[in-house]
Amino acid sequence: MCTLRAPLPRTVTEQARIAREPLSTVLVCEDEDALRELIRIALDGFDVIEAADGDTALERARRERPAVVLVDLMLPRTSGLDVIRTLKGDPATAGILVVVLSAWRESADEALAAGADSFVAKPFDPGDLRTLIEGMLTPP
């Protein structure tokens, strides 16, 4: 199914310009380099920015205002739960969608109670993650 957000471009030049534009900005906060790379590949076409710890994630979210933050719960420095609470508690960042990625399935309720918009258990299918994010960003 294809959802059109705007009228189709009328010229080849306009089509090429739109094809080069990233879909949305996604901040990936994960301390494992290989997993950040896998997510970056799965989100090809999105403007993916990265953080390896909670403090950096908060700094980048405030500065760059991504549409979505993907956050692990077990992070160095500031925990993923604290990242969620801080983002959702600040009016300037409260509208950012937050998806938790965690191997700790029993933490789903706590993450959602902290303000996360979705929870994805590790291991996950990269295609399913992409579909989830696209769905969250597509207006109803």
Rosetta constraint file for C-alpha pairs under 8 A:
AtomPair CA 3 CA 138 HARMONIC 7.83 0.50
AtomPair CA 9 CA 14 HARMONIC 5.76 0.50
AtomPair CA 9 CA 15 HARMONIC 5.55 0.50
AtomPair CA 10 CA 14 HARMONIC 6.85 0.50
AtomPair CA 10 CA 15 HARMONIC 7.42 0.50
AtomPair CA 11 CA 15 HARMONIC 6.23 0.50
AtomPair CA 12 CA 16 HARMONIC 6.15 0.50
AtomPair CA 13 CA 17 HARMONIC 6.23 0.50
AtomPair CA 14 CA 18 HARMONIC 6.25 0.50
AtomPair CA 15 CA 19 HARMONIC 6.17 0.50
AtomPair CA 16 CA 20 HARMONIC 6.44 0.50
AtomPair CA 17 CA 21 HARMONIC 6.63 0.50
AtomPair CA 22 CA 45 HARMONIC 5.39 0.50
AtomPair CA 22 CA 46 HARMONIC 4.92 0.50
AtomPair CA 22 CA 47 HARMONIC 5.37 0.50
AtomPair CA 23 CA 45 HARMONIC 6.06 0.50
AtomPair CA 23 CA 46 HARMONIC 4.82 0.50
AtomPair CA 23 CA 47 HARMONIC 6.84 0.50
AtomPair CA 24 CA 46 HARMONIC 5.33 0.50
AtomPair CA 24 CA 47 HARMONIC 5.80 0.50
AtomPair CA 24 CA 66 HARMONIC 7.41 0.50
AtomPair CA 24 CA 67 HARMONIC 6.29 0.50
AtomPair CA 25 CA 46 HARMONIC 6.00 0.50
AtomPair CA 25 CA 47 HARMONIC 4.47 0.50
AtomPair CA 25 CA 48 HARMONIC 5.77 0.50
AtomPair CA 25 CA 49 HARMONIC 7.24 0.50
AtomPair CA 25 CA 65 HARMONIC 7.96 0.50
AtomPair CA 25 CA 66 HARMONIC 4.74 0.50
AtomPair CA 25 CA 67 HARMONIC 5.55 0.50
AtomPair CA 25 CA 68 HARMONIC 6.84 0.50
AtomPair CA 26 CA 46 HARMONIC 6.84 0.50
AtomPair CA 26 CA 47 HARMONIC 6.15 0.50
AtomPair CA 26 CA 48 HARMONIC 4.93 0.50
AtomPair CA 26 CA 49 HARMONIC 6.22 0.50
AtomPair CA 26 CA 66 HARMONIC 5.39 0.50
AtomPair CA 26 CA 67 HARMONIC 6.00 0.50
AtomPair CA 26 CA 68 HARMONIC 4.87 0.50
AtomPair CA 26 CA 69 HARMONIC 5.76 0.50
AtomPair CA 26 CA 70 HARMONIC 7.29 0.50
AtomPair CA 27 CA 48 HARMONIC 5.90 0.50
AtomPair CA 27 CA 49 HARMONIC 4.81 0.50
AtomPair CA 27 CA 50 HARMONIC 5.51 0.50
AtomPair CA 27 CA 51 HARMONIC 7.34 0.50
AtomPair CA 27 CA 57 HARMONIC 7.48 0.50
AtomPair CA 27 CA 60 HARMONIC 7.90 0.50
AtomPair CA 27 CA 61 HARMONIC 7.24 0.50
AtomPair CA 27 CA 66 HARMONIC 6.12 0.50
AtomPair CA 27 CA 68 HARMONIC 6.29 0.50
AtomPair CA 27 CA 69 HARMONIC 4.67 0.50
AtomPair CA 27 CA 70 HARMONIC 6.10 0.50
AtomPair CA 28 CA 36 HARMONIC 6.73 0.50
AtomPair CA 28 CA 39 HARMONIC 7.77 0.50
AtomPair CA 28 CA 48 HARMONIC 7.04 0.50
AtomPair CA 28 CA 49 HARMONIC 6.24 0.50
AtomPair CA 28 CA 50 HARMONIC 4.83 0.50
AtomPair CA 28 CA 51 HARMONIC 6.19 0.50
AtomPair CA 28 CA 57 HARMONIC 7.97 0.50
AtomPair CA 28 CA 69 HARMONIC 6.00 0.50
AtomPair CA 28 CA 70 HARMONIC 4.82 0.50
AtomPair CA 28 CA 71 HARMONIC 6.26 0.50
AtomPair CA 29 CA 36 HARMONIC 7.76 0.50
AtomPair CA 29 CA 50 HARMONIC 5.93 0.50
AtomPair CA 29 CA 51 HARMONIC 4.66 0.50
AtomPair CA 29 CA 52 HARMONIC 5.64 0.50
AtomPair CA 29 CA 53 HARMONIC 6.45 0.50
AtomPair CA 29 CA 54 HARMONIC 7.04 0.50
AtomPair CA 29 CA 57 HARMONIC 5.96 0.50
AtomPair CA 29 CA 69 HARMONIC 7.26 0.50
AtomPair CA 29 CA 70 HARMONIC 5.90 0.50
AtomPair CA 29 CA 71 HARMONIC 4.71 0.50
AtomPair CA 29 CA 72 HARMONIC 6.33 0.50
AtomPair CA 30 CA 35 HARMONIC 7.22 0.50
AtomPair CA 30 CA 36 HARMONIC 6.11 0.50
AtomPair CA 30 CA 50 HARMONIC 7.86 0.50
AtomPair CA 30 CA 51 HARMONIC 6.52 0.50
AtomPair CA 30 CA 52 HARMONIC 5.19 0.50
AtomPair CA 30 CA 53 HARMONIC 6.78 0.50
AtomPair CA 30 CA 70 HARMONIC 7.96 0.50
AtomPair CA 30 CA 71 HARMONIC 6.22 0.50
AtomPair CA 30 CA 72 HARMONIC 5.49 0.50
AtomPair CA 30 CA 75 HARMONIC 7.09 0.50
AtomPair CA 31 CA 36 HARMONIC 7.77 0.50
AtomPair CA 31 CA 51 HARMONIC 7.54 0.50
AtomPair CA 31 CA 52 HARMONIC 4.30 0.50
AtomPair CA 31 CA 53 HARMONIC 6.04 0.50
AtomPair CA 31 CA 72 HARMONIC 7.90 0.50
AtomPair CA 31 CA 75 HARMONIC 6.22 0.50
AtomPair CA 31 CA 76 HARMONIC 7.36 0.50
AtomPair CA 32 CA 36 HARMONIC 6.39 0.50
AtomPair CA 32 CA 52 HARMONIC 7.34 0.50
AtomPair CA 33 CA 37 HARMONIC 6.26 0.50
AtomPair CA 33 CA 52 HARMONIC 7.86 0.50
AtomPair CA 34 CA 38 HARMONIC 6.24 0.50
AtomPair CA 35 CA 39 HARMONIC 6.20 0.50
AtomPair CA 36 CA 40 HARMONIC 6.10 0.50
AtomPair CA 36 CA 50 HARMONIC 7.48 0.50
AtomPair CA 37 CA 41 HARMONIC 6.21 0.50
AtomPair CA 38 CA 42 HARMONIC 6.19 0.50
AtomPair CA 38 CA 126 HARMONIC 7.58 0.50
AtomPair CA 39 CA 43 HARMONIC 6.07 0.50
AtomPair CA 39 CA 126 HARMONIC 6.75 0.50
AtomPair CA 40 CA 44 HARMONIC 6.39 0.50
AtomPair CA 40 CA 48 HARMONIC 6.29 0.50
AtomPair CA 42 CA 126 HARMONIC 5.53 0.50
AtomPair CA 42 CA 127 HARMONIC 6.52 0.50
AtomPair CA 42 CA 129 HARMONIC 7.88 0.50
AtomPair CA 42 CA 130 HARMONIC 6.42 0.50
AtomPair CA 43 CA 48 HARMONIC 7.37 0.50
AtomPair CA 43 CA 130 HARMONIC 6.05 0.50
AtomPair CA 50 CA 57 HARMONIC 7.55 0.50
AtomPair CA 51 CA 56 HARMONIC 5.58 0.50
AtomPair CA 51 CA 57 HARMONIC 5.17 0.50
AtomPair CA 51 CA 60 HARMONIC 7.74 0.50
AtomPair CA 52 CA 56 HARMONIC 7.03 0.50
AtomPair CA 52 CA 57 HARMONIC 7.48 0.50
AtomPair CA 52 CA 75 HARMONIC 7.67 0.50
AtomPair CA 52 CA 76 HARMONIC 7.81 0.50
AtomPair CA 53 CA 57 HARMONIC 6.29 0.50
AtomPair CA 53 CA 75 HARMONIC 5.49 0.50
AtomPair CA 53 CA 76 HARMONIC 5.18 0.50
AtomPair CA 53 CA 77 HARMONIC 6.34 0.50
AtomPair CA 53 CA 78 HARMONIC 6.82 0.50
AtomPair CA 54 CA 58 HARMONIC 6.25 0.50
AtomPair CA 54 CA 75 HARMONIC 6.18 0.50
AtomPair CA 54 CA 76 HARMONIC 6.63 0.50
AtomPair CA 54 CA 77 HARMONIC 6.14 0.50
AtomPair CA 54 CA 78 HARMONIC 4.45 0.50
AtomPair CA 54 CA 79 HARMONIC 5.90 0.50
AtomPair CA 54 CA 80 HARMONIC 6.34 0.50
AtomPair CA 54 CA 82 HARMONIC 7.98 0.50
AtomPair CA 54 CA 83 HARMONIC 6.05 0.50
AtomPair CA 55 CA 59 HARMONIC 6.31 0.50
AtomPair CA 55 CA 77 HARMONIC 6.54 0.50
AtomPair CA 55 CA 78 HARMONIC 5.67 0.50
AtomPair CA 55 CA 83 HARMONIC 7.90 0.50
AtomPair CA 56 CA 60 HARMONIC 6.07 0.50
AtomPair CA 57 CA 61 HARMONIC 5.95 0.50
AtomPair CA 57 CA 83 HARMONIC 7.58 0.50
AtomPair CA 58 CA 62 HARMONIC 6.14 0.50
AtomPair CA 58 CA 83 HARMONIC 6.51 0.50
AtomPair CA 58 CA 86 HARMONIC 7.90 0.50
AtomPair CA 58 CA 87 HARMONIC 7.30 0.50
AtomPair CA 59 CA 63 HARMONIC 6.22 0.50
AtomPair CA 60 CA 64 HARMONIC 5.62 0.50
AtomPair CA 60 CA 65 HARMONIC 7.53 0.50
AtomPair CA 61 CA 65 HARMONIC 5.04 0.50
AtomPair CA 61 CA 66 HARMONIC 6.16 0.50
AtomPair CA 61 CA 69 HARMONIC 7.80 0.50
AtomPair CA 61 CA 93 HARMONIC 7.44 0.50
AtomPair CA 62 CA 92 HARMONIC 7.65 0.50
AtomPair CA 62 CA 93 HARMONIC 6.69 0.50
AtomPair CA 65 CA 93 HARMONIC 7.16 0.50
AtomPair CA 65 CA 96 HARMONIC 7.41 0.50
AtomPair CA 66 CA 96 HARMONIC 6.75 0.50
AtomPair CA 67 CA 96 HARMONIC 5.47 0.50
AtomPair CA 67 CA 97 HARMONIC 6.24 0.50
AtomPair CA 67 CA 137 HARMONIC 7.84 0.50
AtomPair CA 68 CA 96 HARMONIC 5.69 0.50
AtomPair CA 68 CA 97 HARMONIC 4.61 0.50
AtomPair CA 68 CA 98 HARMONIC 5.71 0.50
AtomPair CA 68 CA 99 HARMONIC 7.30 0.50
AtomPair CA 68 CA 133 HARMONIC 7.79 0.50
AtomPair CA 69 CA 96 HARMONIC 7.04 0.50
AtomPair CA 69 CA 97 HARMONIC 6.20 0.50
AtomPair CA 69 CA 98 HARMONIC 4.83 0.50
AtomPair CA 69 CA 99 HARMONIC 6.16 0.50
AtomPair CA 70 CA 98 HARMONIC 5.99 0.50
AtomPair CA 70 CA 99 HARMONIC 4.79 0.50
AtomPair CA 70 CA 100 HARMONIC 5.77 0.50
AtomPair CA 70 CA 101 HARMONIC 6.70 0.50
AtomPair CA 71 CA 80 HARMONIC 6.02 0.50
AtomPair CA 71 CA 98 HARMONIC 7.27 0.50
AtomPair CA 71 CA 99 HARMONIC 6.29 0.50
AtomPair CA 71 CA 100 HARMONIC 4.96 0.50
AtomPair CA 71 CA 101 HARMONIC 5.84 0.50
AtomPair CA 72 CA 80 HARMONIC 5.62 0.50
AtomPair CA 72 CA 100 HARMONIC 5.77 0.50
AtomPair CA 72 CA 101 HARMONIC 4.86 0.50
AtomPair CA 72 CA 102 HARMONIC 5.52 0.50
AtomPair CA 73 CA 79 HARMONIC 5.93 0.50
AtomPair CA 73 CA 80 HARMONIC 3.91 0.50
AtomPair CA 73 CA 81 HARMONIC 6.00 0.50
AtomPair CA 73 CA 100 HARMONIC 7.00 0.50
AtomPair CA 73 CA 101 HARMONIC 7.11 0.50
AtomPair CA 73 CA 102 HARMONIC 6.06 0.50
AtomPair CA 74 CA 79 HARMONIC 5.91 0.50
AtomPair CA 74 CA 80 HARMONIC 6.16 0.50
AtomPair CA 74 CA 102 HARMONIC 7.79 0.50
AtomPair CA 75 CA 79 HARMONIC 5.11 0.50
AtomPair CA 75 CA 80 HARMONIC 6.19 0.50
AtomPair CA 78 CA 82 HARMONIC 6.30 0.50
AtomPair CA 78 CA 83 HARMONIC 6.77 0.50
AtomPair CA 79 CA 83 HARMONIC 6.30 0.50
AtomPair CA 80 CA 84 HARMONIC 6.25 0.50
AtomPair CA 81 CA 85 HARMONIC 6.22 0.50
AtomPair CA 81 CA 111 HARMONIC 6.29 0.50
AtomPair CA 81 CA 114 HARMONIC 6.64 0.50
AtomPair CA 82 CA 86 HARMONIC 5.95 0.50
AtomPair CA 83 CA 87 HARMONIC 6.09 0.50
AtomPair CA 84 CA 88 HARMONIC 6.01 0.50
AtomPair CA 84 CA 98 HARMONIC 7.15 0.50
AtomPair CA 84 CA 111 HARMONIC 7.81 0.50
AtomPair CA 84 CA 114 HARMONIC 6.31 0.50
AtomPair CA 84 CA 115 HARMONIC 6.23 0.50
AtomPair CA 84 CA 116 HARMONIC 6.38 0.50
AtomPair CA 85 CA 89 HARMONIC 5.74 0.50
AtomPair CA 85 CA 114 HARMONIC 5.58 0.50
AtomPair CA 85 CA 115 HARMONIC 6.51 0.50
AtomPair CA 86 CA 90 HARMONIC 6.25 0.50
AtomPair CA 87 CA 93 HARMONIC 5.28 0.50
AtomPair CA 87 CA 94 HARMONIC 5.55 0.50
AtomPair CA 87 CA 96 HARMONIC 7.58 0.50
AtomPair CA 88 CA 93 HARMONIC 6.39 0.50
AtomPair CA 88 CA 94 HARMONIC 4.07 0.50
AtomPair CA 88 CA 95 HARMONIC 7.30 0.50
AtomPair CA 88 CA 96 HARMONIC 7.77 0.50
AtomPair CA 88 CA 115 HARMONIC 6.21 0.50
AtomPair CA 89 CA 93 HARMONIC 7.81 0.50
AtomPair CA 89 CA 94 HARMONIC 6.19 0.50
AtomPair CA 90 CA 94 HARMONIC 5.57 0.50
AtomPair CA 91 CA 95 HARMONIC 7.67 0.50
AtomPair CA 97 CA 116 HARMONIC 7.45 0.50
AtomPair CA 97 CA 117 HARMONIC 6.11 0.50
AtomPair CA 98 CA 115 HARMONIC 7.79 0.50
AtomPair CA 98 CA 116 HARMONIC 5.03 0.50
AtomPair CA 98 CA 117 HARMONIC 5.28 0.50
AtomPair CA 98 CA 118 HARMONIC 6.71 0.50
AtomPair CA 99 CA 116 HARMONIC 6.00 0.50
AtomPair CA 99 CA 117 HARMONIC 5.85 0.50
AtomPair CA 99 CA 118 HARMONIC 4.77 0.50
AtomPair CA 99 CA 119 HARMONIC 5.66 0.50
AtomPair CA 99 CA 120 HARMONIC 7.15 0.50
AtomPair CA 100 CA 111 HARMONIC 7.20 0.50
AtomPair CA 100 CA 116 HARMONIC 6.66 0.50
AtomPair CA 100 CA 118 HARMONIC 6.27 0.50
AtomPair CA 100 CA 119 HARMONIC 4.71 0.50
AtomPair CA 100 CA 120 HARMONIC 5.94 0.50
AtomPair CA 101 CA 119 HARMONIC 6.22 0.50
AtomPair CA 101 CA 120 HARMONIC 4.93 0.50
AtomPair CA 101 CA 121 HARMONIC 5.83 0.50
AtomPair CA 101 CA 122 HARMONIC 6.37 0.50
AtomPair CA 102 CA 107 HARMONIC 7.98 0.50
AtomPair CA 102 CA 119 HARMONIC 7.73 0.50
AtomPair CA 102 CA 120 HARMONIC 6.58 0.50
AtomPair CA 102 CA 121 HARMONIC 5.19 0.50
AtomPair CA 102 CA 122 HARMONIC 5.35 0.50
AtomPair CA 103 CA 121 HARMONIC 5.51 0.50
AtomPair CA 103 CA 122 HARMONIC 4.51 0.50
AtomPair CA 103 CA 123 HARMONIC 6.87 0.50
AtomPair CA 104 CA 108 HARMONIC 7.60 0.50
AtomPair CA 104 CA 121 HARMONIC 7.19 0.50
AtomPair CA 104 CA 122 HARMONIC 7.88 0.50
AtomPair CA 105 CA 121 HARMONIC 5.92 0.50
AtomPair CA 107 CA 111 HARMONIC 6.09 0.50
AtomPair CA 108 CA 112 HARMONIC 6.13 0.50
AtomPair CA 108 CA 119 HARMONIC 6.06 0.50
AtomPair CA 109 CA 113 HARMONIC 6.01 0.50
AtomPair CA 110 CA 114 HARMONIC 6.15 0.50
AtomPair CA 111 CA 115 HARMONIC 6.62 0.50
AtomPair CA 111 CA 116 HARMONIC 5.66 0.50
AtomPair CA 111 CA 119 HARMONIC 7.52 0.50
AtomPair CA 112 CA 116 HARMONIC 4.57 0.50
AtomPair CA 112 CA 117 HARMONIC 6.47 0.50
AtomPair CA 112 CA 118 HARMONIC 6.93 0.50
AtomPair CA 112 CA 119 HARMONIC 7.37 0.50
AtomPair CA 120 CA 124 HARMONIC 7.03 0.50
AtomPair CA 120 CA 129 HARMONIC 7.82 0.50
AtomPair CA 124 CA 128 HARMONIC 7.48 0.50
AtomPair CA 124 CA 129 HARMONIC 7.30 0.50
AtomPair CA 125 CA 129 HARMONIC 6.40 0.50
AtomPair CA 126 CA 130 HARMONIC 6.31 0.50
AtomPair CA 127 CA 131 HARMONIC 6.19 0.50
AtomPair CA 128 CA 132 HARMONIC 6.12 0.50
AtomPair CA 129 CA 133 HARMONIC 6.31 0.50
AtomPair CA 130 CA 134 HARMONIC 6.11 0.50
AtomPair CA 131 CA 135 HARMONIC 6.04 0.50
AtomPair CA 132 CA 136 HARMONIC 6.20 0.50
AtomPair CA 133 CA 137 HARMONIC 6.26 0.50
AtomPair CA 134 CA 138 HARMONIC 6.15 0.50
